[in-house]
């Protein structure tokens, strides 16, 4: 049978609460000499602390919750979620914290999820790329425990951590513009997500400021998936007046566009320039290597975790953090064959 606090107290002829204070660091102080005796006895009796009981005393679980977007199937197949979780897990390990994935959330039963978050099993929560409809959920959760958002619109009092989508799309579009492209299409991601919406608006804004006519037929929707990029690419390349360049809202969709071009006999970059967004692992291994916008997801997620833990430990709510992007030019872009002036 496992050793309990009561066993240690009985052996030392002291109160069980004193043993608890010594082993859990409070809430009351214990004389150093007595504390050393308690710790030594705990070792001799091979005592293993009950984490749940300890959390009730310290009011800390040393665990941070992670919530995926609602209705996202196979989250671990998403490169974005993999990179974000890597950043969170690396930061958690360095700070001796655990993470708990709330995988039961399906967009319904917000109250049940909030109850689980508020019952002491986690000290705070990270929401990864929440849908716009999850705003109420985040707001309600933040009333019970510290919360942060990665790539999403935060309610008042909740910090968000994102990449500068406007800068990234502008860098991609300017690169193509400088090469001479004017027939530039866009493959958008999920518009329920902030990154998808902002990148689409940034594309439209660039066209406007350069006095390039907006063509609705030049907008495809790829849902942040390779298959979606392939389908959107096929549609765009089948147009009577197809684009000479395509900017995709992420690298997975850009990879799908490359497949569509290969299938259609369209050479990249000779006949079509393609730019991605994200610089995910493998983006340099496509054929040709993909020109893309560096989106430091792992760094972003680690910063979000570190800031959240600082709040858990009594620090101030951090300001919203936006990281700069960087255009990485590879071999999937070049000057268009035709004169587009």
C-alpha positions as a printed NumPy array, in Angstrom:
array([[  0.   ,   0.   ,   0.   ],
       [  1.285,   3.464,  -0.878],
       [  2.634,   5.664,   1.898],
       [  0.393,   8.583,   2.852],
       [  0.892,  11.877,   4.667],
       [ -0.814,  10.247,   7.638],
       [  1.888,   7.548,   7.783],
       [  4.653,  10.171,   7.858],
       [  2.829,  12.186,  10.533],
       [  2.323,   9.073,  12.688],
       [  6.008,   8.118,  12.495],
       [  7.151,  11.618,  13.527],
       [  4.292,  12.135,  15.995],
       [  3.258,  15.4  ,  14.396],
       [  0.106,  16.631,  12.67 ],
       [ -0.725,  15.597,   9.128],
       [ -1.217,  19.238,   8.162],
       [  2.365,  20.045,   9.218],
       [  3.637,  17.275,   6.961],
       [  1.527,  18.664,   4.119],
       [  2.851,  22.184,   4.645],
       [  6.445,  20.94 ,   4.576],
       [  6.11 ,  18.798,   1.467],
       [  3.868,  21.177,  -0.484],
       [  5.644,  24.399,   0.383],
       [  2.807,  25.945,   2.356],
       [  0.496,  27.628,   2.834],
       [  2.001,  27.799,   6.361],
       [  5.725,  27.775,   7.055],
       [  7.475,  24.916,   8.828],
       [ 10.751,  25.279,  10.812],
       [ 13.662,  24.266,   8.606],
       [ 14.933,  21.541,  10.955],
       [ 11.503,  19.909,  11.168],
       [ 11.032,  20.254,   7.418],
       [ 14.296,  18.365,   6.805],
       [ 13.154,  15.564,   9.123],
       [  9.831,  15.324,   7.294],
       [ 11.501,  15.196,   3.884],
       [ 13.962,  12.548,   5.072],
       [ 11.181,  10.404,   6.525],
       [  9.196,  10.744,   3.306],
       [ 12.178,   9.364,   1.406],
       [ 12.644,   6.493,   3.837],
       [  8.998,   5.523,   3.517],
       [  9.152,   5.876,  -0.275],
       [  6.398,   8.484,  -0.245],
       [  5.011,   9.564,  -3.623],
       [  2.937,  12.753,  -3.509],
       [ -0.653,  12.69 ,  -4.713],
       [ -0.663,  15.376,  -7.368],
       [ -4.392,  16.002,  -7.095],
       [ -4.172,  16.448,  -3.333],
       [ -1.151,  18.698,  -3.714],
       [ -2.998,  20.838,  -6.244],
       [ -5.819,  21.311,  -3.751],
       [ -3.313,  22.708,  -1.249],
       [ -1.183,  24.82 ,  -3.592],
       [ -4.03 ,  25.682,  -5.97 ],
       [ -1.655,  24.892,  -8.824],
       [ -1.734,  21.867, -11.108],
       [  1.426,  22.83 , -13.032],
       [ -0.521,  21.871, -16.146],
       [ -1.621,  24.067, -19.047],
       [ -4.604,  23.168, -21.211],
       [ -4.509,  23.264, -25.01 ],
       [ -7.677,  23.626, -27.099],
       [ -7.812,  22.956, -30.848],
       [-10.23 ,  24.722, -33.191],
       [-13.71 ,  23.221, -33.137],
       [-14.593,  20.577, -35.696],
       [-11.002,  20.029, -36.832],
       [-10.536,  16.359, -37.705],
       [ -7.138,  14.678, -37.405],
       [ -5.459,  17.676, -35.712],
       [ -2.11 ,  15.875, -35.533],
       [ -2.082,  15.547, -39.324],
       [ -1.984,  19.342, -39.562],
       [  1.558,  20.646, -39.944],
       [  0.484,  23.936, -38.341],
       [ -0.823,  22.187, -35.232],
       [  2.278,  19.996, -35.064],
       [  4.547,  23.036, -35.113],
       [  2.41 ,  24.894, -32.559],
       [  2.343,  21.893, -30.221],
       [  6.104,  21.5  , -30.593],
       [  6.586,  25.081, -29.442],
       [  4.213,  24.601, -26.512],
       [  5.726,  21.254, -25.495],
       [  9.299,  22.577, -25.688],
       [  8.434,  25.588, -23.539],
       [  6.516,  23.394, -21.077],
       [  9.463,  21.021, -20.671],
       [ 11.877,  23.873, -20.017],
       [  9.55 ,  25.253, -17.346],
       [  8.708,  21.864, -15.752],
       [  5.077,  22.082, -16.791],
       [  2.704,  19.535, -18.29 ],
       [  0.132,  20.086, -21.011],
       [ -3.375,  18.66 , -21.254],
       [ -5.156,  18.438, -24.614],
       [ -8.894,  19.005, -24.431],
       [ -9.784,  16.656, -27.267],
       [-13.434,  16.158, -26.331],
       [-14.499,  19.632, -27.456],
       [-16.572,  19.497, -30.662],
       [-18.054,  22.983, -30.836],
       [-20.934,  22.061, -28.584],
       [-21.196,  21.956, -24.814],
       [-19.069,  25.024, -24.09 ],
       [-20.19 ,  24.956, -20.463],
       [-18.838,  21.444, -20.004],
       [-15.44 ,  22.422, -21.393],
       [-15.289,  25.543, -19.229],
       [-16.234,  23.477, -16.156],
       [-13.346,  21.099, -16.867],
       [-10.942,  24.007, -17.269],
       [-12.128,  25.666, -14.069],
       [-12.082,  22.569, -11.848],
       [ -8.385,  22.893, -11.072],
       [ -6.94 ,  20.422, -13.552],
       [ -5.197,  23.242, -15.494],
       [ -3.721,  26.592, -14.463],
       [ -4.374,  28.262, -17.817],
       [ -5.332,  27.53 , -21.413],
       [ -3.9  ,  28.069, -24.898],
       [ -6.385,  28.265, -27.765],
       [ -4.783,  27.369, -31.108],
       [ -6.257,  29.196, -34.135],
       [ -9.822,  29.357, -32.783],
       [-12.698,  29.869, -35.186],
       [-14.536,  33.186, -35.004],
       [-17.505,  31.378, -33.44 ],
       [-15.34 ,  30.407, -30.46 ],
       [-15.088,  33.997, -29.23 ],
       [-17.741,  33.471, -26.571],
       [-16.025,  30.301, -25.38 ],
       [-12.689,  32.094, -24.95 ],
       [-14.361,  35.017, -23.204],
       [-16.141,  32.756, -20.713],
       [-13.055,  30.619, -20.11 ],
       [-10.931,  33.72 , -19.428],
       [-13.246,  34.646, -16.555],
       [-12.105,  31.542, -14.695],
       [ -8.408,  31.194, -15.588],
       [ -5.678,  32.901, -17.645],
       [ -5.968,  32.289, -21.394],
       [ -4.007,  33.169, -24.526],
       [ -4.776,  32.754, -28.222],
       [ -2.44 ,  31.721, -31.023],
       [ -3.568,  33.093, -34.41 ],
       [ -7.002,  34.343, -33.476],
       [ -9.039,  37.382, -32.514],
       [ -8.84 ,  37.849, -28.733],
       [-11.671,  39.143, -26.551],
       [-10.889,  41.918, -24.094],
       [ -8.34 ,  40.887, -21.464],
       [ -6.977,  37.955, -23.486],
       [ -3.628,  38.199, -25.252],
       [ -3.068,  36.924, -28.772],
       [  0.088,  35.819, -30.53 ],
       [  0.164,  35.957, -34.307],
       [  2.3  ,  36.54 , -37.342],
       [  2.041,  39.76 , -39.349],
       [ -0.221,  38.401, -42.091],
       [ -0.426,  41.756, -43.849],
       [  3.351,  41.971, -44.067],
       [  3.69 ,  38.39 , -45.26 ],
       [  1.166,  38.644, -48.083],
       [  2.545,  42.039, -49.087],
       [  6.05 ,  40.543, -49.325],
       [  4.797,  37.703, -51.513],
       [  2.742,  39.972, -53.765],
       [  5.495,  42.586, -54.078],
       [  7.953,  39.875, -55.112],
       [  5.642,  38.751, -57.92 ],
       [  4.843,  42.346, -58.881],
       [  8.546,  43.172, -59.155],
       [  9.014,  40.141, -61.411],
       [  6.383,  41.612, -63.73 ],
       [  3.278,  39.602, -62.773],
       [ -0.104,  41.329, -62.839],
       [ -2.37 ,  38.287, -63.32 ],
       [ -1.997,  37.059, -59.747],
       [ -4.514,  34.681, -58.178],
       [ -4.993,  33.734, -54.54 ],
       [ -5.816,  30.382, -52.942],
       [ -7.39 ,  31.208, -49.589],
       [ -7.506,  29.091, -46.46 ],
       [-10.366,  28.548, -44.031],
       [-12.152,  31.879, -43.758],
       [-13.505,  30.837, -40.344],
       [ -9.93 ,  31.358, -39.117],
       [ -8.315,  34.753, -38.692],
       [ -5.251,  33.896, -40.786],
       [ -7.431,  32.856, -43.724],
       [ -9.527,  36.027, -43.636],
       [ -6.655,  38.468, -43.125],
       [ -4.499,  36.943, -45.865],
       [ -7.359,  37.185, -48.349],
       [ -7.977,  40.831, -47.426],
       [ -4.245,  41.558, -47.678],
       [ -4.247,  40.127, -51.205],
       [ -7.149,  42.381, -52.188],
       [ -5.505,  45.385, -50.545],
       [ -2.308,  44.902, -52.534],
       [ -4.222,  44.753, -55.805],
       [ -6.037,  47.947, -54.886],
       [ -2.945,  49.933, -53.989],
       [ -1.25 ,  48.837, -57.231],
       [ -4.371,  49.589, -59.305],
       [ -4.609,  45.968, -60.453],
       [ -8.232,  44.986, -61.205],
       [ -9.69 ,  42.441, -58.785],
       [-10.963,  39.325, -60.561],
       [-13.357,  37.18 , -58.482],
       [-12.505,  34.157, -60.632],
       [ -8.909,  34.456, -59.431],
       [ -9.932,  33.468, -55.877],
       [ -9.776,  29.803, -54.957],
       [-10.489,  28.19 , -51.581],
       [ -8.159,  25.447, -50.402],
       [ -9.158,  25.042, -46.736],
       [ -5.473,  24.947, -45.672],
       [ -5.122,  21.435, -47.181],
       [ -3.031,  19.928, -49.995],
       [ -6.146,  18.454, -51.583],
       [ -7.864,  21.832, -51.42 ],
       [ -4.907,  23.527, -53.09 ],
       [ -4.916,  20.894, -55.82 ],
       [ -8.616,  21.449, -56.515],
       [ -8.305,  25.24 , -56.478],
       [ -5.237,  25.055, -58.716],
       [ -7.036,  22.887, -61.274],
       [ -9.908,  25.393, -61.427],
       [ -7.63 ,  28.409, -61.788],
       [ -5.464,  26.829, -64.481],
       [ -8.546,  25.797, -66.466],
       [ -9.733,  29.419, -66.813],
       [ -9.881,  30.913, -70.295],
       [ -7.5  ,  33.616, -69.07 ],
       [ -5.52 ,  31.815, -66.329],
       [ -3.211,  33.583, -63.875],
       [  0.534,  33.614, -64.366],
       [  1.15 ,  33.563, -60.612],
       [ -0.658,  32.195, -57.557],
       [ -0.17 ,  33.267, -53.94 ],
       [ -1.392,  30.627, -51.505],
       [ -2.378,  31.225, -47.883],
       [ -0.182,  28.341, -46.759],
       [  2.456,  25.927, -48.051],
       [  0.174,  22.878, -48.045],
       [ -2.164,  24.501, -50.542],
       [  0.823,  25.719, -52.565],
       [  2.018,  22.11 , -52.742],
       [ -1.416,  21.147, -54.055],
       [ -1.157,  23.866, -56.716],
       [  2.198,  22.422, -57.805],
       [  0.508,  19.024, -58.233],
       [ -2.29 ,  20.636, -60.256],
       [  0.233,  22.37 , -62.497],
       [  2.127,  19.131, -63.086],
       [ -1.126,  17.368, -63.937],
       [ -2.114,  20.123, -66.384],
       [  1.279,  20.204, -68.085],
       [  1.944,  23.727, -66.787],
       [  5.61 ,  24.278, -66.006],
       [  6.597,  25.963, -62.72 ],
       [  8.065,  28.562, -62.754],
       [  8.315,  28.984, -66.559],
       [  4.532,  29.115, -67.101],
       [  3.31 ,  29.709, -63.546],
       [  4.893,  31.211, -60.44 ],
       [  3.73 ,  29.856, -57.067],
       [  4.283,  31.329, -53.591],
       [  3.322,  29.682, -50.291],
       [  3.058,  30.891, -46.72 ],
       [  4.551,  29.209, -43.661],
       [  7.913,  27.703, -44.658],
       [  6.819,  24.363, -43.218],
       [  9.287,  21.453, -43.108],
       [  9.452,  20.021, -46.606],
       [  8.65 ,  23.249, -48.449],
       [ 12.218,  23.284, -49.774],
       [ 11.835,  19.679, -50.981],
       [  8.99 ,  20.267, -53.455],
       [  9.678,  20.386, -57.171],
       [ 10.636,  23.063, -57.737],
       [ 11.58 ,  24.253, -54.224],
       [  8.801,  26.547, -53.032],
       [  9.167,  30.299, -52.629],
       [  7.383,  31.036, -49.37 ],
       [  6.856,  33.401, -46.448],
       [  8.536,  32.328, -43.224],
       [  5.914,  32.024, -40.47 ],
       [  7.668,  31.143, -37.159],
       [  4.826,  29.058, -35.659],
       [  6.984,  27.166, -33.151],
       [  8.532,  30.375, -31.81 ],
       [  5.109,  31.998, -31.687],
       [  3.621,  29.119, -29.675],
       [  6.548,  29.078, -27.242],
       [  6.157,  32.807, -26.622],
       [  2.442,  32.333, -26.009],
       [  3.098,  29.567, -23.477],
       [  5.801,  31.529, -21.656],
       [  3.597,  34.609, -21.428],
       [  0.647,  32.581, -20.183],
       [  2.729,  30.986, -17.45 ],
       [  3.983,  34.412, -16.395],
       [  0.362,  35.468, -15.889],
       [ -0.369,  32.257, -13.983],
       [  2.53 ,  33.137, -11.687],
       [  1.083,  36.559, -10.957],
       [  2.493,  38.663, -13.772],
       [  0.619,  41.193, -15.861],
       [ -1.368,  40.272, -18.943],
       [  1.066,  40.676, -21.879],
       [  0.289,  42.902, -24.797],
       [ -0.699,  41.34 , -28.09 ],
       [  2.382,  40.003, -29.878],
       [  2.827,  40.094, -33.669],
       [  5.945,  38.553, -35.227],
       [  7.443,  39.777, -38.49 ],
       [  7.587,  37.588, -41.572],
       [ 10.369,  37.026, -44.089],
       [ 10.114,  36.153, -47.775],
       [ 12.203,  33.107, -48.701],
       [ 12.834,  33.137, -52.453],
       [ 13.469,  29.731, -53.994],
       [ 12.843,  28.298, -57.46 ],
       [  9.06 ,  28.401, -57.908],
       [  8.928,  32.023, -59.124],
       [ 10.307,  33.896, -62.13 ],
       [  9.348,  36.573, -64.661],
       [  6.171,  35.848, -66.665],
       [  6.581,  34.88 , -70.311],
       [  3.897,  37.269, -71.532],
       [  3.9  ,  41.052, -71.34 ],
       [  1.43 ,  42.048, -68.591],
       [  1.887,  45.81 , -68.666]])
